[in-house]
Amino acid sequence: MQEVIFWTWDITSHTISVFEKINKVLKVKVVFTKYDTRRLGCLPLKDLELVHIQSKNEVDAIIAQTRDAVHINNALKVFNDEGILLLNYALRELLKRKYFCIALFQEQYYWWGWKGWLRRLKWGWIFNFSYARRLKAIGCTGWTGIEAHRKAFVPKHKLFDFIYSVPSIDFYLNKPIVYQIDPAEEKVRFVFVGQLVNRKSIIELITVFNSINKNYELNIIGNGALHDSILSKIEKNEKIHLLGKLMPADVRNILSKSDVLILPSKSEGWGCVVNEALMSGCRVIVSSVVGARALVDRERTRGDIFVSKDWDDLRRCIIRSIQRGSLSSKERQNIIAWAKCISPQKEASYFEEIINYYNGIIKQKPIAPWSF
């Protein structure tokens, strides 16, 4: 059984569940430098070997013992953090020794505008002339990530679609709760999940909803610097509720009772809450800069996309959703059925095919299951 070494800054639910599934067919070792806010590294993960590293000597020892492994390391964005710098050191050592190394979860960068051209040049240099040219392959988050890297002239054969995969509702670390709603109240239920910061456009979202005189409910889940400003803006609108920060299982349960998730961010590399919403059978409305817009189909059966920062366009999308009405049981089940293609289990099977392709075992490049 081939070994997979996943080098990561911290352990998050957006990546760890898919590697638990991958471990069923390939032996996975997770090498991490930091415990995240939920400290998942401390929890009894059932199927993964976890290794916490803090020094270059520990990195060197792991590299020396894993010559024949598949290494996953995407520490290309270097900033002043000891953990990131350590992972970047590991990446450079792996590539210098010509190990089988790929990058996963490479999000879109903003390639538009004059700053976008500078970013294209930067990433084009890194992937084509600098050390990252030795990467075996690059897994980009959706067609949005692939397009961004093609803009940097990264060779097409090196790129493949590989999105974040959030845990299924029955993931053993989830503890479901019961979120009650009154079925007699016929209104469209919207939900926002994220940090209460300017980048997420939460104030603008509330302003738009305050201008709509229709039957709806908006639940806001999260915490952040704009908490008090939000309370002030919603105090006269009984249709909007600030629920604060909730546990992941609580969020998933509320999503399963909601009709539409809205992610109106001004900048968003991906947006994993979109995955969670779709897996819960919820439609989505996202801005045109959100990477996860790649999961909205052209027919817009799973949601809508509005032009970033065009709040009139967002308002039109919201009103259109209200006019569509609450999700029927059939609509929700159709979305849930489609979302099986972005489940950890499905993505793990796809990952195995990707590894076989780049190892030369199969000749045809696999197509991501969510791309059909």
N, C-alpha and C positions, 0 to 999 in steps of 0.2 A: 504493500500500500504506500503510495507516494505521500510524502510529508509536505504540508503547507505551513509556512511561517507567516503569520499576519503581524506586521510591525505597525503599531498604532499608538497615537498620543494618549487617548483614553478609551475606555470601554463604554460604548453607548448602545442603547437598544436599537439604534438605526443600522448597526452593522453586526452586532454579536449574534443575533438569531439566525442569520443566514449561514454564519460559520458553524453554528451548532449543527445545522442540517448538512453542510459540506463535510463535517466530521464523520458522517455516516459512511462515506465512501472514500474520503481522504483524511489522513491523520492531521489534525490541525493543532498548532501551538500558537497562542496569542501572546505576543511580546509587547508590553505596554509600559509607558513611562509615567502615567498620571492616573489617579483615581478621579473619575468625573463626579459631578455634583450628587449623583445618586449612588455613588460608590458601588457600582455593580461588580467591581473587582473583588469586593468583600463578600459577595453573595455566593451561595453554593451552586454555581453554574454546573450543570450535570455532566456535560459531555466535552468540556474543553480544558486543555492544560493552559494555565495562566502563568506567565513569567513576568515579574516586575523588574525592570532594569533601571539602573541609576548611574552607570559608568561605562566608559568606552571599553574597559577590560571585559565587562559582562557582554557587551556587543560582540567583541572579537571572539570570545569563547563560543557564543552561539553560532556565529558565522563559520567558525572552524569545524563545527560538528554537523553542518547542514549543507554540504556541497551539492548534494543531489536533490535538495528540496525545491519547491516552488516558493519563492519569496514575494510577498505583497508589501510594497512600501511606496507610499505616495507623498513622502515628506519633501516636496519640491518647493513649497512656500516656506521659506526660512524667515523666522522672526525671533525676537529676543526672548526665547523661552528655552530653558535647559532641556526639557523633554523633546521639543521639536529639533533643536540643534543635535541632540543625540541620535534621533531618528534619521536626520539628514546625513550624519556621519555614517550610520549603518548603510543607508542607500548608496552613498558614494563608494563605500568599501565593497558592497555587493556588485556594483556595476564595474568597478575596477578589476575585480576578479572574474568578471564575465559569468556570474551566476544567472540562473533563470529568474528574472525579476520583472514583475509587472506592477503597474500602478492601478489602483481602483478608486472609484468615487471621485473622479476628476470632474468637478463641476464646471459649468460655463463661466467664463469671464466675460465682461462686457466689451465686445469687440466694436461697437458702434461709436461714432464720433472721433474726434482727433485723439482723445485719450485712448480710445479703442485701438487705433492704429499703433500707438506706442506699445500697448499690451500685446498686440499681434507680433510685433518685432521682438519683444522680450521673450515670449513663449516660443516663437519660432527659433530663436537662437538657442534656448535651453534644450529644446527637443531635437534639433537638427545638427547642432554644432557643439554643444556643451555636453556634460556628463550624461544627461538624460537621453541622449541619442542611443545609448546602449540598453535602454528598457526594451524588453521583449515585446510588450504590448501595453496599451493604455485603455482601461475601462472608464468610459465617460458616462456621466449621468444623463441618459436620454439623448434624443437627437439634438437637444439644445447644447449639451456638452460636446457632442461630436462635431457639430457645426462650428463651435468656438475653436476647437483644436484644428479643424480643417482650415479655418481662417489663418491659423499660424503655420500653415503648410506642413503639418504633421502628416507623414505618409498614411494613406488610407488603410493599408493592410495592417497597420499597428493599432488601429482604433476599433473598439467594440463597445456596444451599449451595455452598461452595467449600473443600474440604479440602486439607491438605498432600498432596503427591504425591512420594513418594521415588523415586529412580532405579530403573529396571528392572535386572535382574541383568546385562544385557548393556551397561549404560551404559559408555561408553569410559573413564571414570575409575576404574571398578572393575577390580581385578585378582584374579580368582577364585583361591582356594586349594582344596586337597583336604583335607576334614576326614573322617577315617576313623572308622567305627564297626564294631563287630562285629555283623553281622546275626544271628548265632546267639544273642545275648543279647536275649531277649524281655522288654523292660521299656519303660515309658513314659518318654520323655525330655522333661523340662521345662527351660526356660531363662528366666533373668531377664537383661534388658539395661537398664542405666541407671546413674546415679550411686549410689554407696554412701552414701546420706544418709538421714536420718530420714524426710523427706517421701516417699521411695519405699517405705517400710515393709519394707525388706530384712531387718531383724532379726526382725520378726514373721513374715515368710515362712519364714525358717529355723526358727523355733520351731515353726511348724505342721508343716513337713516332718519335723522331729525327732520329732514325736509320731505319725508314721504308719509303721506296721510293714508296709510292702508293698514290692513290687519296682518301684523307680523310680530315675531319675537326675536330679539338678538341677545344671545348669551356671550359674554366676553370672558375668556379663560386666560389667565396669565397675571404676571406681576411685573412691575418696572417703574421707571422714573416718572411716567405720565399717570400714575395711579390717581393722584388727587385731581388732576386736570380732567380726567375721565369722569370721576364722580360728579364734578361740577357740571359737565356737559350733559349728563344723563339724568340729573336730579328731577327734571320736569317731564321726563319721558318714561312712563311706566312699562314700556315695551322692551326697554333695554336693561339688562342685568349684568353687573360685574361680579363674577363668581370667584375671582382671585386665582391663585395657583392651586392646581389639583394634581393628584397622583395620576400616572398614565392610565391605569385601569378605569379611573373615574372619567377621564377625558374620553376614552374609547366608548364608554357606556353612553355618555351624553351625545357623542357623534352618532351612535346607533339610533338615537331618538330624534335627531335633527334632520332637516331637509337639505340644507345648503351650508357648506363651509366656505368662508370668505378669507382669502389671503391677499390683501391689497398692497403688498410690500413695494417700496420704491427700489429695493435691491434684495435679491434672494437667490443664492446659488442653486438651491433645489427647493426645499420646503417639504420635509418628511410628513408633516401633518396632512398633506394632500393624499399621501399613501394611506394614512390611517383613516381618513374620511372615506375614501373609495372602498377600502376593505370593510368599512362599517355600513356601506350601502348609501352613502351620502353624496349628493351632487357637490360640485365645487365651482367657485368663482375666483379666478386668480388674475393678477396683473400680467401684462405682457413681458415683464422682466423675470418672472418667477420660473426657475428652471423646470419645475414639475408641471408646467403647462404642457410638457410633452405627453402627459397622461390624459389630456383632454382630447377627445376624438373630434374629427372634422365635422361630424354631424351634431356635435355639442349635446349628445344624449347624456354625457357624464358631467356636463357643466359648461362654463362660459369663460371667455378671456376678454378682459377690457384693456384698453390702451393705458399704459402706466401713467399715473398722475392726471389722467383725464377723468375727473370726478363726475362729469356729466355722463360719460360712457359707463362708469361704474353704476351710477343711478339707473341707467337704462337696463343694465344687466340685472340689477336687484328687482326692479319692477317687472321685468320679464319673468324672473323666477317666481315672484308672487302671483303673477297671472297664470303660470303653469300649475300652481297649487302645491299642496303637500304631496310628498312622495307616496304613491300607492305601494302596496305590499309587493306587487309584481315588479315595479320599477326598482325598488330597493334590492330585491333579490337578483334582478338582472345585473345591477352594478356589482353586487357582491360576487356573482358568478364570474363576471369579467375579471374582477380584482384577484381571483385565484392565480392569474398569470404573474402577479407581482408579489406572490407569497414567498417566504423564505425557502420553502421546499422546492418550488418551481425554479427559483433563481439558483439554488444549489445544484440542481440537475443541469441547468444551463451553464453554470461555472465549470462543471466537470467536462462538458463538451468543449468549452473554450480552451481549457488546459490541453485536452486531447488534440485540438486543432493546432495550437502553437507548438505542441510536441511532435507534430507530423503524423499522429496516429490516424486522424481523419483528414480528408482533403478539402471538404467544403466548410467554409466558415459558418458557424451557427448563427441563426437569427434570434434575437431576443424575443422571448415569448410574448412580451407586451407590445411588440412591433407589428403583429399581424392585424 
